[in-house]
Amino acid sequence: METVFWIAFIGAIYSYFLYPLVLVLTPGRQPTQPHPSTGMPKLTLVVTVYNEAERVRAKLDNCLGLRYPSDRLEILIASDASDDGTDAIVKEYAERGVRLVRADRRLGKEHAQRLAIQEAEGEILVFSDAATRIPHDSLLRIVEGFSDPSVGAISSEDRFVAPDGRVVGEGAYVRYEMWLRRLESDVHSLVGLSGSFFAARRRVCQEWDIHSPSDFNTALNCARLGYVAVSDPDLNGFYPAIQEEKREYQRKLRTVIRGITSLVRQPAVLNPFQYGFFSFQVWSHKVMRWLVPWFLLALLLASFALATQSWFYATALAGQLVFYALVITGMLCNPLRARTFVKIPYFFVQVNVAIAHATLAFLLGKRVTTWQPSKR
């Protein structure tokens, strides 16, 4: 039982603590010498929408206000068979250079994106969602990033906006994720991009798996083609935080189910002899994190079994019980949930419950193909 305890303990902390430590101790990737500038490359901005009549005008105005030569920028709105009038609004902007690419049937976000990719003329494709506001100089930053010929994709970093329009502080979890993403970017390559705002070379987008999340599929394509996917901390996408906890839980559920599905469909990415360090990153960031809820359960059960054998295991059990008591406190008392000492355990357990739920749902045959944008 002691073996179970220590395997579970190491497994539970590996993805969140030991993996980042490995990245910190690993020498950073050396950028390739930038190519001399050859002018402004042709860009295609792809905005994916599904029933976004309420906010598509604001998104289109945002896109049209971006600083980039109009003759070098193509704007495509990829509609996943919207039926609420979104497409009619998009057509109103046709004279300003906006083109609608409509899917005849609702087959998901990646399917709509693939239709747009097939019509895109740009050397670099920029992907965004309707809810995400892009700063005016973003396209110029993206072009600068692609001056490094080893870069195949560039991810933005997420910023949250309050209902009154103020940029609000990031939670501890988001700060951690952005920090981990920067580490991965500095050492080798990202294993996932910000799905709401990222850019990729046209070549990277040729194999577009409609059954895999585009943020992971793009990182995988980069690894397959010998590119790296990087994060730019100064390239930000601003979007409203999800206000309802239930919607946020459902979003996490969909994300994990789709992530597991993509790895099952493309198991070669787990082979280090084929994908090298990128494979190690996928194991560490994705697979080991999805195993955390089961490691936590095994750790708790092993602690119960060992608690009477030594003070160390009794203390370990007591620490876990206090941790979960704080979670229950957060469930029962909403005001206390805002306190850091309750919020962090509560959110951590919520994430892992969603992972466990998603894993069981996947094993029982649940798949996510169609796309429901989170109403923020």
BAGU-446782 format. One line per field, with one value per residue (C-alpha): residue in one letter; x, y, z. Coordinates in steps of 0.25 Angstrom, whole numbers. Example, Ala and Ser with C-alpha at 12.3 -4.5 7.8 and 13.67 -1.06 7.14 Angstrom:
residues 2
res c(A  S) $
X c(49  55) $
Y c(-18  -4) $
Z c(31  29) $
//
This chain:
residues 376
res c(M  E  T  V  F  W  I  A  F  I  G  A  I  Y  S  Y  F  L  Y  P  L  V  L  V  L  T  P  G  R  Q  P  T  Q  P  H  P  S  T  G  M  P  K  L  T  L  V  V  T  V  Y  N  E  A  E  R  V  R  A  K  L  D  N  C  L  G  L  R  Y  P  S  D  R  L  E  I  L  I  A  S  D  A  S  D  D  G  T  D  A  I  V  K  E  Y  A  E  R  G  V  R  L  V  R  A  D  R  R  L  G  K  E  H  A  Q  R  L  A  I  Q  E  A  E  G  E  I  L  V  F  S  D  A  A  T  R  I  P  H  D  S  L  L  R  I  V  E  G  F  S  D  P  S  V  G  A  I  S  S  E  D  R  F  V  A  P  D  G  R  V  V  G  E  G  A  Y  V  R  Y  E  M  W  L  R  R  L  E  S  D  V  H  S  L  V  G  L  S  G  S  F  F  A  A  R  R  R  V  C  Q  E  W  D  I  H  S  P  S  D  F  N  T  A  L  N  C  A  R  L  G  Y  V  A  V  S  D  P  D  L  N  G  F  Y  P  A  I  Q  E  E  K  R  E  Y  Q  R  K  L  R  T  V  I  R  G  I  T  S  L  V  R  Q  P  A  V  L  N  P  F  Q  Y  G  F  F  S  F  Q  V  W  S  H  K  V  M  R  W  L  V  P  W  F  L  L  A  L  L  L  A  S  F  A  L  A  T  Q  S  W  F  Y  A  T  A  L  A  G  Q  L  V  F  Y  A  L  V  I  T  G  M  L  C  N  P  L  R  A  R  T  F  V  K  I  P  Y  F  F  V  Q  V  N  V  A  I  A  H  A  T  L  A  F  L  L  G  K  R  V  T  T  W  Q  P  S  K  R) $
X c(0  12  16  2  3  16  12  -1  6  16  6  -3  8  15  7  6  19  30  27  29  42  47  44  51  64  64  72  63  61  70  62  65  72  60  58  60  46  40  28  15  10  -4  -12  -26  -34  -44  -55  -63  -77  -90  -102  -95  -105  -104  -89  -84  -85  -76  -66  -67  -64  -52  -47  -48  -41  -28  -16  -12  -12  -26  -20  -12  -23  -35  -46  -54  -66  -67  -82  -85  -99  -104  -119  -121  -119  -103  -101  -110  -102  -89  -94  -96  -81  -78  -75  -64  -57  -63  -67  -76  -72  -85  -85  -98  -99  -95  -83  -75  -65  -53  -62  -66  -51  -47  -57  -50  -36  -40  -44  -33  -22  -13  1  -3  -16  -21  -33  -42  -56  -67  -66  -51  -47  -33  -24  -22  -7  -9  -7  6  11  8  15  27  27  27  40  46  45  44  31  19  8  7  -3  -9  -11  -24  -29  -43  -52  -63  -77  -74  -62  -51  -39  -40  -29  -26  -29  -18  -21  -20  -7  -2  -6  0  13  14  11  22  31  27  29  43  48  42  28  13  5  -8  -11  -22  -33  -40  -28  -16  -9  -2  5  -3  5  2  -13  -14  -17  -28  -35  -49  -50  -39  -38  -32  -23  -17  -17  -9  2  2  3  15  22  19  25  37  32  30  17  20  13  14  11  9  -1  -14  -29  -39  -52  -63  -61  -72  -81  -89  -81  -90  -86  -71  -72  -79  -68  -57  -65  -65  -51  -46  -54  -49  -35  -36  -43  -32  -21  -28  -29  -15  -7  6  8  11  23  35  43  34  31  43  42  28  23  29  21  8  10  13  3  -9  -9  -3  -12  -24  -20  -19  -33  -30  -17  -24  -34  -23  -15  -27  -31  -16  -15  -27  -21  -7  -12  -11  3  11  10  14  3  -7  -2  -4  -18  -21  -16  -24  -37  -34  -32  -46  -53  -49  -55  -68  -68  -67  -79  -88  -84  -83  -76  -65  -62  -56  -45  -32  -30  -44  -44  -31  -35  -50  -45  -35  -45  -55  -45  -42  -56  -59  -47  -52  -66  -61  -52  -64  -73  -63  -61  -76  -76  -79  -73  -73  -74  -83  -79  -87  -79  -79  -89  -80) $
Y c(0  9  7  12  24  29  26  33  45  46  45  55  66  62  70  83  83  74  76  91  88  80  91  101  93  90  99  109  107  117  125  123  135  143  144  158  166  164  174  171  156  154  150  143  146  134  137  125  128  120  128  141  151  159  161  159  174  177  166  171  185  181  173  185  194  185  192  185  189  186  180  170  166  156  155  142  139  124  121  107  107  119  121  133  144  144  141  153  162  158  160  174  176  170  184  186  173  163  149  139  124  116  102  95  86  89  80  87  99  91  88  102  106  96  102  115  110  104  118  126  133  137  132  133  130  137  130  136  135  145  147  151  166  167  179  188  185  170  166  174  166  153  157  160  147  139  146  134  123  112  117  110  116  127  127  139  140  141  154  155  166  170  173  188  187  187  177  169  162  147  136  128  116  125  131  117  113  125  123  108  112  122  111  102  112  116  102  95  97  98  86  95  109  119  114  128  135  129  129  119  118  113  100  97  97  88  75  80  69  73  64  70  83  93  98  84  80  93  90  75  79  89  77  68  78  82  95  100  107  119  128  143  149  163  157  157  153  160  153  153  143  132  137  124  113  102  108  108  93  89  96  89  76  78  82  69  60  66  66  51  48  55  47  34  38  41  32  34  47  40  33  40  33  40  53  55  65  69  55  57  70  63  52  62  73  65  51  52  63  55  44  54  51  36  39  47  37  26  35  37  22  19  29  24  10  14  25  15  11  24  38  42  35  40  55  52  48  60  69  63  64  78  81  75  81  95  90  86  100  106  98  102  116  125  137  129  124  137  135  130  119  113  118  110  97  98  102  91  80  85  84  70  66  71  63  50  53  55  42  34  40  37  23  21  26  41  50  65  69  81  94  102  116  119  131  140) $
Z c(0  2  -12  -16  -7  -13  -28  -26  -19  -30  -41  -34  -33  -46  -57  -48  -41  -46  -61  -60  -51  -63  -72  -63  -63  -78  -87  -95  -110  -118  -128  -143  -150  -155  -170  -176  -177  -191  -188  -182  -185  -189  -176  -175  -163  -160  -150  -146  -142  -138  -135  -132  -136  -123  -124  -138  -142  -131  -135  -150  -146  -138  -149  -159  -149  -148  -153  -166  -181  -186  -199  -191  -181  -185  -175  -175  -166  -164  -160  -155  -161  -152  -153  -144  -155  -152  -167  -172  -163  -168  -183  -179  -178  -192  -198  -188  -192  -182  -188  -182  -183  -179  -175  -181  -168  -154  -153  -143  -141  -148  -160  -162  -161  -171  -181  -179  -180  -194  -198  -191  -200  -188  -185  -171  -165  -152  -145  -135  -128  -128  -113  -114  -116  -123  -120  -132  -134  -133  -147  -148  -136  -142  -155  -147  -139  -152  -157  -149  -160  -149  -144  -150  -140  -130  -119  -111  -96  -90  -83  -77  -77  -67  -71  -70  -79  -69  -71  -58  -51  -55  -46  -40  -49  -62  -57  -55  -69  -76  -68  -72  -87  -87  -81  -92  -103  -98  -96  -109  -113  -108  -108  -109  -113  -109  -117  -117  -124  -131  -144  -153  -166  -177  -179  -164  -167  -179  -171  -162  -154  -152  -140  -132  -125  -134  -123  -121  -136  -140  -130  -134  -149  -145  -138  -150  -160  -152  -147  -133  -127  -118  -109  -109  -96  -103  -112  -104  -107  -98  -95  -85  -74  -73  -61  -59  -52  -59  -72  -69  -64  -77  -85  -77  -79  -94  -95  -88  -96  -109  -104  -101  -114  -122  -115  -117  -132  -133  -123  -131  -124  -111  -118  -114  -125  -135  -128  -118  -107  -112  -109  -95  -93  -98  -88  -77  -80  -85  -81  -67  -64  -68  -59  -47  -41  -41  -34  -24  -21  -20  -11  -1  0  2  13  20  19  25  35  47  43  45  48  34  27  38  35  20  22  32  21  10  19  22  8  4  16  10  -4  3  11  -3  -8  4  6  -6  0  6  -8  -12  -1  -7  3  -1  -16  -20  -14  -19  -33  -33  -29  -39  -50  -46  -44  -59  -64  -57  -62  -76  -76  -71  -82  -92  -88  -89  -103  -102  -113  -116  -130  -131  -125  -115  -112  -98  -95  -87) $
//
